[in-house]
Amino acid sequence: MVSNEIVVFDKKAIKRNRLRATNNFNEHDFLHRWSKNHLLDRLSDVTRNFSNGLCIGSRCPIGANDHDKIAHTSVMDITPSSITPCEPPYIIADEEFLPIAPGSLDLVISNLNLHNVNDLPGTLLQIRQALQNDGLFLASILGGETLHELRSAMMQTEMDLYGGVSPRIAPFADKPQMGDLLQRAGFALPVVDSDIVTVTYDNIFKLMKDLRGMAEGNVVAERRKTFDSKEFFMRVAERYQHEFAESDGRIVASFEVIFLLGWAPDASQQKPLPRGSAKHSLAEALGSKEYKTGDKATP
């Protein structure tokens, strides 16, 4: 559930951004399509089929038409209708309040949607509880290296003009944090990995148009609410061009996509051996001599 003490993201702004992006999302969906294809590749490596799934997020959702291992999948988002056309049923709901009965799904999948939730540990726990034993959770989110170039250029420009900074790029999680969160939520056999997608643009204004078009504008609750001056953006563009342009003059923008995989625990799954049950020592495996505590090693 959403904490009353910590509200990082403005849910109204998230909904507004997604609604605004609906009509032209297919012109800016390159990152979601790339991520979707990689999620489908990971699903292909899983040696089982799924009969009842849920896709959280309607920007390039994954359904039964996308993979022969999926028999049925509902799509869920906070918008009145799916941003990308999808097969029914469509569920209108907040990611942080899943209207799903415990143990009713064997697959939960999400494509670049869960990085803007206020209570990510609670959301992951709800997802795990919605899964049947041995059910699969597979997702992608934006990671901490995302838009580090834009963050740097904006922060330095704000310091120059205003003598301080405001949050302009979301505080995305990193791989170690996501591994810890999957374990805390009770997922078994968690796997976390990531890729950096590098995109080039003529200037930052085309980058910002893409961010707006994919519904990834600034939704940090403590963001500056007033409009910035033309001077601010021109100075950001100049700094970005100076520090992050390639030899052909095009600027570079990085997107880190973190992939998450975890299973609802089940007795049939592999488990680590209990401590002390090994039949061979590490010294034997390495071909070296073993010394007991307090022994003095000799050359």
C-alpha positions as CSV (number, residue, x, y, z in Angstrom):
1,M,0.0,0.0,0.0
2,V,1.1,3.6,-0.5
3,S,2.8,5.0,2.5
4,N,1.3,8.1,4.1
5,E,4.8,9.4,4.9
6,I,6.7,8.9,1.6
7,V,5.1,10.2,-1.6
8,V,7.8,10.3,-4.3
9,F,5.6,10.4,-7.4
10,D,2.5,12.4,-8.3
11,K,-0.1,9.9,-9.3
12,K,-2.3,12.6,-10.9
13,A,0.6,13.7,-13.1
14,I,1.4,10.1,-14.1
15,K,-2.2,9.6,-15.2
16,R,-2.3,13.0,-17.0
17,N,1.0,12.1,-18.8
18,R,-0.3,8.8,-20.0
19,L,-3.6,10.2,-21.2
20,R,-1.8,12.9,-23.1
21,A,0.5,10.3,-24.8
22,T,-2.3,8.1,-25.9
23,N,-3.0,9.5,-29.4
24,N,0.6,9.6,-30.6
25,F,2.3,7.0,-28.4
26,N,3.2,4.8,-31.4
27,E,5.4,7.6,-32.7
28,H,7.6,7.5,-29.5
29,D,7.3,3.8,-28.4
30,F,10.8,2.6,-29.5
31,L,12.0,1.9,-26.0
32,H,8.8,0.1,-25.0
33,R,8.9,-2.0,-28.1
34,W,12.6,-2.9,-27.5
35,S,11.9,-3.8,-23.9
36,K,8.8,-5.9,-24.9
37,N,10.9,-7.9,-27.4
38,H,13.5,-8.7,-24.7
39,L,10.8,-9.7,-22.2
40,L,9.3,-12.1,-24.8
41,D,12.8,-13.6,-25.4
42,R,13.1,-14.2,-21.6
43,L,9.7,-15.8,-21.6
44,S,10.8,-18.1,-24.4
45,D,13.5,-19.4,-22.1
46,V,11.0,-20.5,-19.5
47,T,10.0,-24.2,-19.9
48,R,6.3,-24.0,-19.1
49,N,3.0,-22.5,-20.3
50,F,0.7,-20.0,-18.5
51,S,-3.1,-20.1,-18.5
52,N,-4.0,-16.9,-16.6
53,G,-1.8,-13.8,-16.6
54,L,-1.9,-10.1,-15.9
55,C,0.0,-7.4,-17.7
56,I,0.5,-4.3,-15.5
57,G,0.8,-1.3,-17.9
58,S,-0.8,-0.6,-21.2
59,R,2.1,0.9,-23.1
60,C,3.1,-2.0,-25.4
61,P,1.5,-4.6,-23.2
62,I,2.2,-8.3,-23.5
63,G,-0.8,-10.7,-24.1
64,A,-1.8,-14.1,-25.5
65,N,-1.3,-12.8,-29.1
66,D,2.3,-12.1,-28.4
67,H,3.5,-15.6,-27.3
68,D,2.3,-19.1,-27.7
69,K,3.1,-19.9,-24.0
70,I,0.4,-17.5,-22.8
71,A,-3.2,-18.7,-23.0
72,H,-4.9,-15.6,-21.5
73,T,-3.8,-12.2,-20.1
74,S,-5.7,-9.2,-18.8
75,V,-4.2,-5.7,-19.2
76,M,-4.3,-3.2,-16.3
77,D,-3.5,0.5,-16.1
78,I,-4.8,3.7,-14.5
79,T,-6.1,5.2,-17.7
80,P,-9.7,4.8,-18.8
81,S,-8.6,2.7,-21.8
82,S,-5.4,1.0,-23.0
83,I,-2.7,3.3,-24.4
84,T,-1.8,0.7,-26.9
85,P,-4.7,-1.4,-28.3
86,C,-4.9,-4.8,-26.5
87,E,-7.1,-7.8,-26.3
88,P,-9.8,-7.7,-23.6
89,P,-10.4,-7.6,-20.7
90,Y,-8.9,-4.3,-19.7
91,I,-8.8,-3.4,-16.0
92,I,-8.7,0.2,-14.7
93,A,-6.7,0.2,-11.5
94,D,-3.7,1.6,-9.7
95,E,-0.5,-0.6,-9.8
96,E,-0.2,0.0,-6.0
97,F,-3.7,-1.4,-5.2
98,L,-4.0,-4.6,-7.3
99,P,-7.7,-5.8,-7.5
100,I,-6.5,-9.4,-7.8
101,A,-7.5,-12.3,-5.6
102,P,-4.5,-14.1,-3.9
103,G,-3.2,-17.1,-5.8
104,S,-5.3,-16.4,-8.8
105,L,-2.6,-15.9,-11.5
106,D,0.2,-17.9,-12.8
107,L,1.9,-15.0,-14.6
108,V,2.4,-11.3,-13.9
109,I,4.3,-9.3,-16.5
110,S,5.0,-5.6,-16.8
111,N,6.7,-3.6,-19.5
112,L,8.4,-0.4,-18.3
113,N,5.7,0.5,-15.9
114,L,6.7,-0.1,-12.3
115,H,9.5,2.5,-11.9
116,N,7.0,5.2,-10.9
117,V,5.2,3.6,-8.0
118,N,5.5,5.1,-4.5
119,D,5.5,1.9,-2.6
120,L,7.5,-0.5,-4.8
121,P,8.1,-3.1,-1.9
122,G,4.4,-3.2,-1.2
123,T,3.5,-3.5,-4.9
124,L,6.0,-6.4,-5.4
125,L,4.5,-8.1,-2.3
126,Q,1.0,-7.8,-3.8
127,I,2.2,-9.2,-7.1
128,R,3.8,-12.2,-5.3
129,Q,0.6,-12.8,-3.3
130,A,-1.5,-12.7,-6.5
131,L,0.6,-15.5,-8.0
132,Q,-0.1,-19.2,-7.5
133,N,2.7,-21.4,-6.2
134,D,5.4,-21.5,-8.9
135,G,3.8,-18.5,-10.7
136,L,6.2,-16.2,-12.6
137,F,6.8,-12.5,-12.3
138,L,8.6,-11.0,-15.3
139,A,9.1,-7.2,-15.7
140,S,11.2,-4.4,-17.0
141,I,11.7,-1.0,-15.3
142,L,13.9,2.0,-15.9
143,G,17.1,1.9,-13.9
144,G,19.4,4.4,-12.2
145,E,21.6,5.2,-15.2
146,T,18.6,6.4,-17.2
147,L,19.0,10.0,-18.5
148,H,22.1,10.7,-16.4
149,E,23.3,13.1,-19.1
150,L,20.1,15.2,-18.9
151,R,20.1,15.1,-15.1
152,S,23.7,16.4,-15.0
153,A,23.0,19.2,-17.5
154,M,19.9,20.3,-15.7
155,M,21.4,20.2,-12.2
156,Q,24.5,22.2,-13.2
157,T,22.4,24.8,-15.0
158,E,20.0,25.2,-12.1
159,M,23.0,25.7,-9.8
160,D,24.3,28.4,-12.1
161,L,21.0,30.2,-12.5
162,Y,19.2,29.6,-9.2
163,G,21.9,28.6,-6.7
164,G,20.1,25.3,-5.9
165,V,18.5,22.3,-7.6
166,S,15.0,20.7,-7.8
167,P,14.1,17.1,-8.7
168,R,13.7,16.9,-12.4
169,I,14.6,13.2,-13.2
170,A,12.9,10.4,-11.3
171,P,15.1,8.6,-8.7
172,F,15.2,5.2,-10.4
173,A,16.4,2.1,-8.5
174,D,19.5,0.1,-9.4
175,K,20.1,-3.6,-9.8
176,P,21.3,-4.4,-6.2
177,Q,18.3,-2.6,-4.8
178,M,15.9,-4.5,-7.1
179,G,17.4,-7.8,-6.1
180,D,16.9,-7.0,-2.5
181,L,13.3,-5.9,-3.1
182,L,12.5,-9.2,-4.9
183,Q,13.8,-11.2,-2.0
184,R,12.0,-9.0,0.6
185,A,8.8,-9.6,-1.3
186,G,9.3,-13.4,-1.0
187,F,10.2,-14.2,-4.6
188,A,12.2,-17.4,-5.1
189,L,15.1,-17.8,-7.5
190,P,15.2,-14.0,-8.3
191,V,17.2,-12.9,-11.4
192,V,18.1,-9.2,-12.1
193,D,20.0,-8.0,-15.1
194,S,20.1,-4.8,-17.2
195,D,21.0,-3.3,-20.6
196,I,21.9,0.3,-21.5
197,V,20.0,1.6,-24.6
198,T,21.9,4.6,-26.1
199,V,19.9,6.9,-28.4
200,T,21.1,10.0,-30.2
201,Y,19.2,13.2,-31.0
202,D,19.8,16.4,-32.9
203,N,19.2,18.3,-29.7
204,I,17.6,18.1,-26.2
205,F,14.2,19.4,-27.4
206,K,13.8,16.3,-29.6
207,L,14.7,14.2,-26.6
208,M,12.1,15.9,-24.4
209,K,9.5,15.4,-27.1
210,D,10.2,11.7,-27.0
211,L,10.0,11.6,-23.2
212,R,6.7,13.5,-23.4
213,G,5.4,11.2,-26.1
214,M,6.2,8.0,-24.2
215,A,4.6,9.5,-21.0
216,E,7.9,9.7,-19.1
217,G,7.8,13.4,-18.2
218,N,8.7,14.6,-14.7
219,V,6.2,13.2,-12.2
220,V,8.3,13.7,-9.0
221,A,6.0,15.1,-6.4
222,E,8.5,17.8,-5.2
223,R,9.2,19.0,-8.7
224,R,9.3,22.7,-9.5
225,K,5.6,23.6,-10.3
226,T,6.4,26.8,-12.2
227,F,7.4,27.0,-15.8
228,D,11.1,27.5,-16.5
229,S,12.4,30.4,-18.7
230,K,13.5,30.0,-22.2
231,E,17.0,31.0,-21.0
232,F,17.1,28.0,-18.7
233,F,16.4,25.5,-21.5
234,M,18.7,27.2,-23.9
235,R,21.5,27.0,-21.4
236,V,20.7,23.3,-20.6
237,A,20.8,22.6,-24.3
238,E,24.1,24.3,-24.7
239,R,25.7,22.5,-21.7
240,Y,24.3,19.1,-22.9
241,Q,25.7,19.8,-26.4
242,H,29.1,20.6,-25.0
243,E,29.4,17.7,-22.6
244,F,27.5,14.8,-24.3
245,A,27.6,15.3,-28.0
246,E,29.3,12.8,-30.4
247,S,31.7,13.8,-33.2
248,D,28.8,14.3,-35.6
249,G,27.2,16.8,-33.2
250,R,24.3,14.6,-32.1
251,I,23.7,14.3,-28.4
252,V,23.6,11.0,-26.5
253,A,20.8,9.9,-24.2
254,S,21.1,6.7,-22.1
255,F,18.2,4.5,-20.9
256,E,19.0,1.7,-18.4
257,V,16.4,-1.0,-18.6
258,I,16.5,-3.4,-15.7
259,F,14.9,-6.9,-16.2
260,L,13.3,-8.7,-13.2
261,L,12.4,-12.3,-12.9
262,G,11.1,-14.1,-9.8
263,W,8.9,-17.1,-8.9
264,A,6.2,-17.5,-6.2
265,P,7.7,-20.1,-3.9
266,D,6.8,-23.8,-4.4
267,A,8.1,-27.1,-2.9
268,S,9.1,-28.3,-6.4
269,Q,11.7,-25.5,-6.9
270,Q,15.4,-26.0,-6.4
271,K,16.7,-24.9,-3.0
272,P,20.2,-24.2,-1.7
273,L,21.9,-27.0,0.3
274,P,21.9,-26.6,4.1
275,R,25.0,-25.2,5.7
276,G,27.6,-27.9,6.5
277,S,26.2,-30.5,4.0
278,A,29.0,-30.2,1.5
279,K,31.0,-33.4,0.9
280,H,34.1,-31.8,-0.4
281,S,35.9,-28.8,0.9
282,L,36.8,-25.6,-1.0
283,A,40.5,-26.5,-0.5
284,E,40.0,-29.8,-2.3
285,A,38.2,-28.1,-5.2
286,L,41.1,-25.6,-5.5
287,G,43.8,-28.3,-5.1
288,S,45.3,-26.5,-2.0
289,K,46.0,-27.5,1.6
290,E,43.3,-26.7,4.3
291,Y,44.4,-25.2,7.6
292,K,42.2,-25.2,10.8
293,T,41.6,-22.0,12.7
294,G,44.8,-21.2,14.6
295,D,47.1,-23.3,12.5
296,K,50.2,-21.6,11.2
297,A,50.6,-22.0,7.4
298,T,54.0,-22.9,6.1
299,P,55.3,-22.2,2.5
